């Protein structure tokens, strides 16, 4: 086995013999200290972040008295500035990302939320047109919208005299904003009188401690219009000048469940998971951050229609390196032996590439959208590029796989990351040492997926979706992966990176 997967390089798989004693926190890629997050494209500590900002442009003036062989760690990082700066560049820190001092001061001025239009105008008077990438007037409007406070009560007032003065009005659509205390199988009875008898501020969502990403822009949609046949059966009562339904609650509840069935309440479904399920999902989301970073491509800034199949293959090399780094952040992966780590990665890398493609695929344009650092901010890779391969059937099969996934699954980050984990920890790879452990890990992610879908849909539809997703992994994805590997085997191996040759078992010619 080549040493490219077991070396000390950040893109390789680290030895897991001492995993039990390692901290669960991320470590700085430069010195090994506790990291605070991504700084200049690399996970670093606060000290190395500040050091790089101060010294990134001093590379020529710094000299090492020990022939550039100094060890950089937490204890020795201050001994040699030259070697420390060299280490920063080696791990991928980019001096182009350092903000100039003038920009930082302007950014600080914008960090406080202006209270009114006068404060916004005062701030933007100090900013030149050349300092922003969009017209300044458009930016002003965006800032105004972002500073608008969320209202905790309806501000509408009755002007026709039907309601007494100062009456607070509540829209009929408030029905859809009520949250039910429910387990996976039981829905608490819905009583409109109880919902409106409390003060207005109880009818709104509480603030969340964690800002989870919304997968669907409009999670709450108006409730389906109630059938006319139930209206004569409804009696009304007045409570604070608000007309409320006191009967036919079953019809209201069924209408709400129907709306829930038709719309993805993805954030709400996440919050109703067990605590350990949420921790497992949150770990996937955090590990996935590296795959959201723009790619640093050397395609000579080609346009989308100028890319060749080999250009796309070189991009997959970068994506695979990030997939390896993502896997290394997962607790379950770090608990495996080094041999099993290599086996699951080699067995799943082509399938994970395809799943990553589902997450960035544009169904309307039939193209993958990839963020890049140089050239245009987004590179569009047409699906038609696969027509250039010798595997003629692969294009149609790949297209069918991408389109049948649909927006409801392909754009749901929770579902897609769970499918990635289920694929990564498959116990059906070759040369595994602890198959039983892989079976337990995979089942753990499957259970979370099943419970998440149970919170997202009604029981029958959730089980149907769960079985359909697993079938796509076990049958369609596996078949598509073998077809993709045949494409790689048909390429000139001498032009491929050693990592690709090793992961895909390509013999060098």
TABEL-V876600 format. One record per residue. PSI is psi as a letter, one per 20 degrees, with the letter a starting at -180 (999 if undefined). OMEGA is omega as a letter, one per 20 degrees, with the letter a starting at -180 (999 if undefined). Layout:
psi: {PSI & PSI}
omega: {OMEGA & OMEGA}
//
This chain:
psi: {p & q & j & i & i & j & r & i & q & h & i & r & p & q & p & j & h & k & h & h & i & q & q & i & q & q & q & p & i & g & i & i & r & p & q & i & a & p & o & l & j & q & o & r & r & h & g & h & g & h & g & h & h & h & j & h & j & k & h & h & i & p & q & p & i & k & k & k & j & q & p & o & a & h & h & j & h & i & h & o & h & g & h & g & h & h & h & g & h & h & i & j & q & o & i & i & i & p & p & q & h & h & h & h & h & h & h & h & h & i & h & p & o & q & h & r & h & g & h & g & h & h & g & i & h & i & p & q & h & i & i & q & i & q & p & h & h & g & h & g & h & g & g & g & h & h & j & p & q & p & p & j & q & p & j & q & q & p & i & i & j & g & q & q & q & j & p & p & q & p & q & h & i & h & h & i & j & p & p & p & o & q & a & h & i & p & p & q & q & p & o & h & g & h & h & i & i & r & q & h & i & i & j & q & p & q & q & q & h & p & n & q & p & p & h & p & g & n & h & o & q & q & q & q & p & p & q & h & h & i & g & h & i & p & r & q & q & p & o & k & k & p & p & q & p & i & a & k & h & g & g & g & g & h & h & g & h & g & h & h & h & i & q & o & m & g & g & h & h & g & h & j & r & q & g & h & g & h & g & g & h & h & g & g & g & g & h & i & h & h & i & i & q & q & q & n & q & l & j & k & l & q & r & h & i & i & q & r & h & h & g & h & g & h & h & h & g & g & h & h & h & h & h & g & h & g & h & i & i & p & g & h & g & h & i & q & r & h & g & h & g & g & g & h & g & h & h & i & g & h & h & h & g & g & h & h & h & h & h & j & p & o & h & g & i & l & q & p & p & p & p & q & g & q & b & q & h & p & p & o & o & q & h & i & h & i & i & i & r & i & n & h & i & h & g & g & g & g & g & h & g & g & h & i & g & r & h & h & g & h & j & o & h & g & g & h & h & h & h & g & g & h & g & g & k & p & j & j & r & q & k & q & h & m & h & h & g & h & g & g & g & g & h & g & h & g & g & g & g & g & h & g & h & h & i & h & r & r & g & g & h & g & h & g & g & g & h & g & g & h & h & h & g & h & f & g & g & g & g & h & g & h & g & h & h & h & g & h & h & i & r & o & h & i & i & q & q & h & g & g & h & g & h & j & l & p & p & p & 999}
omega: {r & a & a & r & a & r & a & r & a & a & a & a & a & r & a & a & a & a & a & a & a & r & r & a & r & a & r & a & a & a & r & r & r & a & r & a & a & r & a & r & a & r & a & r & a & a & a & r & a & r & a & r & a & a & a & a & a & a & a & a & a & a & r & r & a & r & r & a & a & r & a & r & a & a & a & a & a & a & a & a & a & a & r & r & r & r & r & r & a & a & r & r & a & a & r & a & a & a & r & a & r & r & a & r & r & r & r & r & a & a & r & a & r & a & a & a & a & r & r & a & a & a & a & r & a & a & r & r & a & a & a & a & r & r & a & a & r & r & r & a & r & r & r & r & a & a & r & a & r & a & r & r & r & a & a & r & r & a & a & r & a & r & r & a & r & r & r & a & r & a & r & a & r & r & a & a & r & r & a & r & a & r & a & a & a & r & a & r & a & a & a & a & r & a & a & a & r & r & a & a & r & a & a & a & r & r & a & r & a & a & a & a & r & a & r & a & a & a & a & r & a & a & r & a & a & r & a & a & a & a & a & a & a & r & a & r & a & r & a & r & r & a & a & r & r & r & a & r & r & r & r & a & a & r & r & r & r & r & r & a & a & a & a & r & a & a & r & r & r & a & a & r & r & a & a & r & a & r & r & r & a & r & r & a & r & r & a & a & a & a & r & a & r & r & r & a & r & a & a & r & r & r & a & a & r & a & r & r & r & r & r & r & r & r & r & r & r & a & a & r & r & r & r & r & r & a & a & r & a & a & a & r & a & r & r & r & a & a & r & r & r & a & a & r & r & a & a & a & a & r & r & r & a & r & r & r & r & a & a & a & r & a & a & a & a & a & r & r & a & r & a & a & a & r & r & a & a & r & a & a & a & r & a & r & a & r & a & r & r & r & a & a & a & a & a & a & r & r & r & r & a & a & r & r & r & a & a & r & a & a & r & a & a & a & a & r & r & r & r & a & r & r & a & a & r & r & a & r & a & r & r & r & a & a & a & r & r & r & a & a & a & r & r & r & r & r & r & r & a & r & r & r & r & r & a & a & r & a & a & a & r & r & r & r & a & a & a & r & r & r & r & r & a & a & a & a & r & r & a & r & r & r & r & r & r & r & r & r & r & a & r & a & a & r & a & r & r & r & r & a & a & a & a & r & r & r & a & a & 999}
//
